[in-house]
């Protein structure tokens, strides 16, 4: 049942135009208008927002609160509300609004169950780009007035590049591919010194050329970018085009190079020089704490890639990197190991001489490690039995992924019973038990397929063990995404 406050707020946001409101009511009215899909009310609230910042995700909260209505109309209304106030005369705007920063980061955390997350993100960034170019048409008017920014804006909210005109900085996350590249680049370049300025906090880009990535990076505010995630098979040559341009982002914390197709297994003088350049450019990122090199072929060369980093990494993703024991040994002795909170070593066959190096590595990370991914590591029952005592020393472990390993029901039960002693463990993703597969003759060839009845019975048994343990905070599942 709704509280009296919510009932009153619903009555107010149903009116148009909105009555004059005291500033302390704006946050709750915004929440209710967003949850109820009141686009006109949202537009009016944003146009007269009485605070320096409007943080959309903090106001709206978690996606569960959004029920099943579409978010796109509400997002459009928020953006249009900013445009409305920017198109006012500066003197009038300063009387009615104090908004300096619209924070639309982490929008995916607030997408309703009935709206695809990707759709909302693509829609919002395209709407922002169009709005940015629309209000830029009025930039000469802002230049003529030359008004100061509204009272209450801090220096952190302003860009560091050129002298700024009155306007709003929009902190946002951008996903860029061949379809969205042109409009986003135009918006970033057109609005760099205009009234509505896009400030990218998290950049995901893929399936565009290395030179286009460079153009995109050169269009971003150096003070705002925190995360870069790149998807493409540029290889070492492409990375050497891109990496030099990251040094202009002093606050860059996370760099994820997904499927970059770097292959240095057969080292030549040219490849060695390229690796040296990569290491040097990574060493020029003083705030880097998270690094992903997934699916690169680094056999025996991990040291050469990480050697110039001056500060310890907290997250390291090395899935499917063809690492050898020497790479594990280097990592266990590096400056990163005592600080690692997240470690992804998926896709490595630990039966090929990696079990003991893995044990040593986990020993060294045991005081800090929170997340461990050992998906598809060809881990049999005997390997898990050897590894379990070391895993149990990782006393802060929260998430453990073992999906895709050939483990039996007995081994999985043993894993459950022994990891119950880890107090912070909240999620274990285990594989389908090997004994839940049955042989089936298909096209004259024997194959093994999952026996759904056996799986259901085994799952019920494991669930009962978990229930009997009293660990209601622990999720123990074979679902790949947990």
PALOVEX-614283 format. One line per field, with one value per residue (C-alpha): residue number from 1; residue in one letter; x, y, z. Coordinates in steps of 0.2 Angstrom, whole numbers, plus 2048, in hexadecimal, padded with zeros to 3 digits. Each point is the difference from the previous one (the first is absolute). Example, Ala and Ser with C-alpha at 12.3 -4.5 7.8 and 13.67 -1.06 7.14 Angstrom:
2
num c(1,2)
residuo c(A,S)
east c(83E,806)
north c(7EA,811)
up c(827,7FD)
//
This chain:
482
num c(1,2,3,4,5,6,7,8,9,10,11,12,13,14,15,16,17,18,19,20,21,22,23,24,25,26,27,28,29,30,31,32,33,34,35,36,37,38,39,40,41,42,43,44,45,46,47,48,49,50,51,52,53,54,55,56,57,58,59,60,61,62,63,64,65,66,67,68,69,70,71,72,73,74,75,76,77,78,79,80,81,82,83,84,85,86,87,88,89,90,91,92,93,94,95,96,97,98,99,100,101,102,103,104,105,106,107,108,109,110,111,112,113,114,115,116,117,118,119,120,121,122,123,124,125,126,127,128,129,130,131,132,133,134,135,136,137,138,139,140,141,142,143,144,145,146,147,148,149,150,151,152,153,154,155,156,157,158,159,160,161,162,163,164,165,166,167,168,169,170,171,172,173,174,175,176,177,178,179,180,181,182,183,184,185,186,187,188,189,190,191,192,193,194,195,196,197,198,199,200,201,202,203,204,205,206,207,208,209,210,211,212,213,214,215,216,217,218,219,220,221,222,223,224,225,226,227,228,229,230,231,232,233,234,235,236,237,238,239,240,241,242,243,244,245,246,247,248,249,250,251,252,253,254,255,256,257,258,259,260,261,262,263,264,265,266,267,268,269,270,271,272,273,274,275,276,277,278,279,280,281,282,283,284,285,286,287,288,289,290,291,292,293,294,295,296,297,298,299,300,301,302,303,304,305,306,307,308,309,310,311,312,313,314,315,316,317,318,319,320,321,322,323,324,325,326,327,328,329,330,331,332,333,334,335,336,337,338,339,340,341,342,343,344,345,346,347,348,349,350,351,352,353,354,355,356,357,358,359,360,361,362,363,364,365,366,367,368,369,370,371,372,373,374,375,376,377,378,379,380,381,382,383,384,385,386,387,388,389,390,391,392,393,394,395,396,397,398,399,400,401,402,403,404,405,406,407,408,409,410,411,412,413,414,415,416,417,418,419,420,421,422,423,424,425,426,427,428,429,430,431,432,433,434,435,436,437,438,439,440,441,442,443,444,445,446,447,448,449,450,451,452,453,454,455,456,457,458,459,460,461,462,463,464,465,466,467,468,469,470,471,472,473,474,475,476,477,478,479,480,481,482)
residuo c(X,X,X,X,X,X,X,X,X,X,X,X,X,X,X,X,X,X,X,X,X,X,X,X,X,X,X,X,X,X,X,X,X,X,X,X,X,X,X,X,X,X,X,X,X,X,X,X,X,X,X,X,X,X,X,X,X,X,X,X,X,X,X,X,X,X,X,X,X,X,X,X,X,X,X,X,X,X,X,X,X,X,X,X,X,X,X,X,X,X,X,X,X,X,X,X,X,X,X,X,X,X,X,X,X,X,X,X,X,X,X,X,X,X,X,X,X,X,X,X,X,X,X,X,X,X,X,X,X,X,X,X,X,X,X,X,X,X,X,X,X,X,X,X,X,X,X,X,X,X,X,X,X,X,X,X,X,X,X,X,X,X,X,X,X,X,X,X,X,X,X,X,X,X,X,X,X,X,X,X,X,X,X,X,X,X,X,X,X,X,X,X,X,X,X,X,X,X,X,X,X,X,X,X,X,X,X,X,X,X,X,X,X,X,X,X,X,X,X,X,X,X,X,X,X,X,X,X,X,X,X,X,X,X,X,X,X,X,X,X,X,X,X,X,X,X,X,X,X,X,X,X,X,X,X,X,X,X,X,X,X,X,X,X,X,X,X,X,X,X,X,X,X,X,X,X,X,X,X,X,X,X,X,X,X,X,X,X,X,X,X,X,X,X,X,X,X,X,X,X,X,X,X,X,X,X,X,X,X,X,X,X,X,X,X,X,X,X,X,X,X,X,X,X,X,X,X,X,X,X,X,X,X,X,X,X,X,X,X,X,X,X,X,X,X,X,X,X,X,X,X,X,X,X,X,X,X,X,X,X,X,X,X,X,X,X,X,X,X,X,X,X,X,X,X,X,X,X,X,X,X,X,X,X,X,X,X,X,X,X,X,X,X,X,X,X,X,X,X,X,X,X,X,X,X,X,X,X,X,X,X,X,X,X,X,X,X,X,X,X,X,X,X,X,X,X,X,X,X,X,X,X,X,X,X,X,X,X,X,X,X,X,X,X,X,X,X,X,X,X,X,X,X,X,X,X,X,X,X,X,X,X,X,X,X,X,X,X,X,X,X,X,X,X,X,X,X,X,X,X,X,X)
east c(800,806,805,7F7,80F,800,7ED,802,80F,7F5,7F2,80D,809,7EF,7FD,806,807,808,7FC,80E,80A,80C,811,801,7F1,809,809,7F1,7F5,80D,800,7ED,7FF,80D,7F9,7EE,806,7FB,80A,7F9,803,812,803,7F9,80A,811,7FD,7FE,80C,806,810,811,7FF,7F3,806,7F4,805,801,7EF,7F7,809,801,7F6,7F5,7F7,7FC,7F3,7FE,7FD,80B,80E,803,7F2,806,812,7FB,7F6,80F,80B,7F3,7FE,812,7FE,7F1,80A,80F,7F5,7FA,809,80E,7F9,7EF,809,80A,7F0,7F8,80E,810,804,813,802,7F4,807,7FA,80E,7FB,7EF,800,7FE,7EF,7F8,7EF,7FE,7F4,80D,810,80F,809,7F1,7FF,813,800,7F1,806,811,7F8,7F4,80E,80A,7F1,7FD,812,800,7EF,805,811,7F6,7FD,812,802,7F2,809,810,7F8,7F9,810,7F7,809,7FB,7F2,805,804,80A,811,810,7FF,7F0,808,80B,813,802,7F9,7F7,7EF,7EF,7F1,7F9,7FF,80D,7F8,80A,7FC,806,802,7FF,807,7FF,7FF,7EE,802,812,7FC,7F2,80A,810,7F6,7F7,811,809,7F1,7FC,811,7FF,7ED,7F2,7FD,810,802,80C,804,803,800,804,7FC,805,801,800,807,811,80F,801,7EE,803,80E,7F4,7F3,80D,806,7EE,7FF,803,810,7FA,7F1,804,801,7FD,805,7FA,805,7F9,809,80E,80C,80F,810,801,7EF,803,810,7F6,7F3,80A,80B,7F0,7FA,80E,7F6,7F3,808,7F1,7FF,7FD,7FA,807,7F8,807,7F4,804,80E,808,812,80A,812,803,80D,80A,80A,80A,7F2,7F3,80C,802,7ED,7FD,80D,7F6,7EF,808,807,7EF,7F8,80D,7FA,7EF,802,7EF,7FE,7F9,7F7,807,7F8,80A,7F4,803,811,80E,80D,809,80F,7FF,7F5,80F,804,7EF,7FE,812,7FE,7F0,805,7F0,7F8,7F1,7F0,7F8,809,7F7,80B,7F2,806,811,80A,80A,80E,807,80D,7F2,7F7,811,803,7EF,802,810,7FA,7FA,7EE,7FD,7FD,7F4,7F6,7ED,7FB,809,7FA,80A,7F2,804,811,803,806,805,80E,80C,7F6,7F8,80F,803,7EE,801,80F,7F7,7F0,80B,807,7EF,7F7,7FF,7F8,7F7,7ED,7FC,808,7FB,807,7F3,804,811,7FE,800,7FB,7FC,812,805,7F3,804,812,7FB,7F2,80B,808,7EF,7FA,80F,7F8,7F6,7F8,7FA,7EF,7FE,807,7FD,804,7F4,805,80B,7FE,7FB,7F5,7F1,80B,80D,7F3,7F8,811,804,7EF,803,812,7FD,7F2,80E,804,7F5,800,7FD,7EF,801,807,7FD,804,7FF,7F3,805,808,7F6,7F0,804,7FA,807,7F4,803,7FE,803,80A,80B,7FF,7FE,7FD,7F1,7FA,7F3,7F3,7F9,811,804,7F0,803,812,7FB,7F3,80C,80D,7F3,7FB,812,801,7EF,806,80F,7F6,80B,7F1,80C,809,7FB,807,7FB,804,7F9,80E,7FC,7FC)
north c(800,811,80C,811,809,7F5,803,813,7FF,7F7,80D,80E,7F8,7FC,813,80A,80D,7FC,80C,80A,7F4,801,7F9,7F2,7F8,7FE,7F0,7F6,808,7FB,7EE,7FE,808,7F5,7F0,805,805,812,808,811,802,7F9,80D,80E,7FA,800,810,808,7F5,809,7F7,800,7EE,7F3,7EE,7F6,7EF,805,808,7F2,7F2,7ED,7F9,7F6,810,804,7F2,7FD,810,807,80C,808,80D,805,801,80B,80B,803,805,80B,808,805,807,80A,809,803,808,80D,811,7FE,80C,7F7,7EF,806,804,7F0,7F2,7FD,7F0,7FE,7EE,7F2,7EF,7F2,7F4,7EE,802,7ED,7FD,809,7F8,7F8,7EE,803,80B,7F8,808,802,809,80D,803,802,80B,80B,804,803,80C,809,802,808,80B,805,805,809,80B,804,80A,80D,801,812,806,7F9,808,811,7FF,7F9,7FC,7F7,7EE,7FF,802,7EF,7F8,7FA,800,7ED,801,80B,7FB,804,803,811,80E,7FA,808,7FE,7EE,7EF,7F2,7EF,7F2,7F0,7EF,7FE,7F0,803,7F5,803,806,80C,806,80F,808,7FE,807,80F,803,7FF,80C,80C,802,800,812,802,801,7ED,7F7,7ED,7F9,7EE,7F6,7EE,7FD,7F0,7FF,7F2,7FC,810,804,804,811,803,7FB,80E,80D,7FB,801,811,806,7FC,80A,7FA,803,7F5,7EF,7F2,7F0,7FB,7EF,7FC,7F2,7FC,7F5,80E,7F6,807,80D,807,801,80A,80D,802,7FE,810,80A,7F9,80A,810,7F8,801,7F9,7F0,7F2,7F2,7FA,7F0,7FA,7F3,7F4,80B,7F2,803,7F1,800,7ED,800,80F,809,810,80A,7F9,802,813,801,7F8,80C,80E,7F9,7FE,812,807,7F6,807,812,7FD,805,7FC,7EF,7F3,7F4,7F8,7F3,7F7,7F2,7F5,807,7F2,805,7F0,804,812,807,808,80A,807,805,804,813,802,80A,7FD,7EF,7FA,7FC,7F6,7F6,7F6,7F4,7F4,7F5,808,7EF,804,7F4,7FC,80D,80D,7FA,800,812,806,7F8,809,811,810,7FC,7F0,807,80D,7F5,800,7F9,7F2,7F8,7F1,7F7,7F6,7F9,7ED,7FE,7EE,806,804,80F,7F9,803,811,804,7FB,80B,80F,7FD,7FF,811,808,7F8,80F,80C,7F5,803,7F8,7F1,7FA,7EE,7FD,7F2,7FC,7ED,7FE,7EE,7F9,7FC,812,808,7F5,807,812,801,802,80F,807,7FF,80B,80E,806,80F,7F7,805,7F9,7F0,7FA,7EE,7FE,7F4,7F5,7ED,7FE,7F2,802,7FA,80D,80E,7FB,7FF,812,806,7F9,806,811,803,806,80F,80D,80D,7F3,805,7F8,7F0,7FB,7EE,7F5,7F3,7F0,7F4,7F2,809,7FD,7F0,7F9,802,7F9,80E,7FD,7F0,80A,7FE,811,805,80B,807,7F5,80D,7F5,7FB,812,805,7F3,805,812,7FC,7F6,80E,80D,7F6,7FF,813,803,7F4,80B,810,80A,809,80D,7F4,7FC,7F0,7FD,7F9,80F,808,812,7FC)
up c(800,7FB,80E,802,7F9,7F0,7FE,802,7F3,7F4,801,7FD,7F1,7F8,7FE,7F1,801,811,80E,808,80B,80F,7FB,80D,7F7,7EF,803,806,7F2,7F3,806,800,7EF,7F9,808,7F9,7EF,802,7F2,800,813,7FE,7F3,80B,80F,7F7,7F7,812,809,810,804,7F7,7FB,7FB,801,7F7,806,813,7FF,7F6,809,7FC,7F0,80C,805,7EE,7FE,7ED,7F8,7F2,805,7EF,802,811,7FA,7F2,80B,80C,7F1,7F9,811,7FF,7EE,806,80D,7F5,7F3,80D,802,80C,80C,800,802,80F,809,7FD,7FF,808,7F6,7FB,7FE,7FA,805,7F5,803,805,7F8,7FC,813,800,7F0,803,7FE,7F1,7F7,7F8,808,7F0,7F8,80E,7FF,7ED,800,80E,7F8,7EF,809,809,7F0,7F7,80F,801,7ED,802,80E,7F8,7F3,80D,806,7F8,80C,80F,7FA,7FF,811,808,810,80E,805,80D,812,808,7F2,806,7F5,7FF,7F6,7F2,7F2,800,7ED,7FA,809,804,7FC,80B,7FD,807,800,7FD,807,7F6,7FB,7ED,7F5,7EF,7F1,7ED,801,80F,7FC,7F5,80A,810,7F9,7F9,811,80A,7F4,7FD,812,808,804,7FE,80C,801,802,800,80D,7FD,810,7F8,7EE,7F7,7EE,7F4,7ED,7FB,7FA,80B,7F8,804,812,800,7F9,80E,80E,7FA,801,813,80F,808,812,7FF,7F8,80C,7F6,7EE,7F9,7EE,7F6,7F0,7F8,7FC,806,807,7F1,804,812,7FD,7F7,80E,810,7FE,801,811,809,7FF,80D,811,809,7F5,80C,7F5,7EF,7F8,7F0,7FA,7F2,7FA,7F8,807,7FC,807,802,7F2,805,7F2,803,7F8,80D,80E,7FC,7FE,812,807,7F9,807,811,7FF,7FC,80E,80C,7FB,808,812,806,7F7,80C,7F5,7F0,7F5,7F2,7FD,7F1,7FC,7FD,80D,804,80A,7FD,80E,809,7F0,7FF,812,805,7FF,80B,80F,80B,804,7F6,80A,7F1,7F3,7F3,7F6,7FA,7F1,7FF,7FE,80F,805,812,7FE,7FE,810,809,7FB,805,812,803,7F8,809,7FB,809,812,7F9,7F4,804,7EF,7F6,7F0,7FA,7F7,7F1,806,801,812,7FC,7F5,80E,807,810,80B,7F9,802,813,803,7F7,80B,810,7FC,7FC,80E,80B,7F3,7F3,7FF,7EE,7F8,7EF,7FB,7F2,7F3,808,7FE,813,804,812,804,7FC,80A,80F,7FF,7FE,80D,80F,7F7,7FB,812,805,7F6,80F,7F7,7F0,7FB,7EE,7F9,7EE,7FC,7F1,7F2,80A,800,812,807,80C,80E,7FD,7FF,810,808,7F9,808,811,801,7FA,80C,80C,7F5,809,7F1,7F2,7F8,7EF,7F9,7EE,7FE,7F0,7FB,809,7F5,806,7FA,7EE,7F7,7F0,7F0,7EF,7F3,7EE,804,80C,813,808,812,804,810,809,807,80C,808,800,809,80D,803,801,80D,80A,800,804,80F,806,7FE,809,80F,802,803,7F4,7F8,7FA,7F4,7EE,7FA,7EE,7EF,7F6,7F7,805,811)
//
